[in-house]
Amino acid sequence: MSEEPDETLRAVTDRVIELEQEVDASGVAAIDGSELEWSRAALHKWVDEMIGVVVSPGLGRVTVIHPGGQRSSIASATLPYAMSRPPR
């Protein structure tokens, strides 16, 4: 990705980090270059290893299930809808 991140993206990532710092849980942003590529690869691997998923649009949540029953929840206003199949 050769484009320079825009100011809106920088503002959003900066705000997330600020909010985390308020509860003494710092974060690290990756918005371009090799750090973003590494993060994407790690996320793809994590998704590829899942063995199940529960999509809950009404709750704004996707729960990913990994081997051994380990669960991770993703809160999102858009992801559950993007993952919902149309009625058949």
Summary of the structure (lengths in Angstrom):
residues: 88
radius of gyration: 15.7
end to end distance: 37.8
largest distance: 46.4
contacts: 170
relative contact order: 0.11
helix: 48%
strand: 17%
